[in-house]
Amino acid sequence: GPPLAAKQLPPSVLPTALTLSDADAMLAGRNLSSAQQFVITARISLSGDPLGGVGDLLGTVPLAAEDVGDTPLELSIDLVVQP
């Protein structure tokens, strides 16, 4: 399905710090605070397509709701999407 929450930023702001919250929800009624487990993903789309594709740069961090807190999470964009 669609992401629970999303922010779109230009690559020129990287590295950056940001916060995702229920205010960033993609669909009403589906938000971060209702999830037990999720994956935080950062992607740089080479084509500009929001669905992504081969060659995009990607970083992911799996996370459980009980691990969410005030401690910053570090995510590295260190993978290239392969065909």
N, C-alpha and C positions, 0 to 999 in steps of 0.2 A: 504494500500500500504506500501511500504518500508519506513523506516524513512527518513526524510529530510536530517539529518546529524547524524553522529555517531562517537564515539571514543571508543576504547576498551582498558581498563586498568585492571591490575591485582588488586584484592581486597586488596592486601597488601599495596597499596598506599593510601587507605582511612583512614581518611578523606583527601580530596584534593581540590584544586581549579583548575578549568580549564575553557577554553573559547571555545565555539562552534561558528563557522563562516561558510561562504559559502565554504571555503576551505575544510570543513569536509563533504561536500555534498555526498550523496550516489549515486545519478544519475545526469548526466549532465542536466542542464536546470531546475532542481528541487532543489531550495536552500532556505536557511532560509530567505534571504532578500526579497523573493517573497511571503512569507507566511503572512497572516493577523492574524491568530491564530494558536497556536500549543501547544503541551504538552511536557514539558521536562521530560524525564523518565530516571531513573538510575535503573539498574537491576544487581543483582549478580546471575549468573546462577550456580546452584549447579551441573548441569551435564556438563557445558561447551558448551552446545548447544546454538548457537546464536539466535535461535527462541524462546528459553525460555520454561519453563514448570512448573508444579506443584512443590511447595516447594521453588521456586526462591524467592529472597528478592527483593522488589520493592519500589520505591519512585517516585512520580509524582508531577508536578507543572504545572497547566494550565497557559498560558501566551498569551497576545495579543501583536501584533507588537508595538503598541503605548506605551507599558509598558517596552519595551526593552531599556536599557540605560547603563550608566556606573556603576550603583549600582549593587553590587553582588546579586545574587539570591541564597537563601539557600534551599537546597533540602535534605530531610531526607529519608533514606531508612528504612521505618518503616512498611512495609506490607509484608505478606507472600502470594504468589499466591496459591489459593485454587483450588481443583478440581471442 
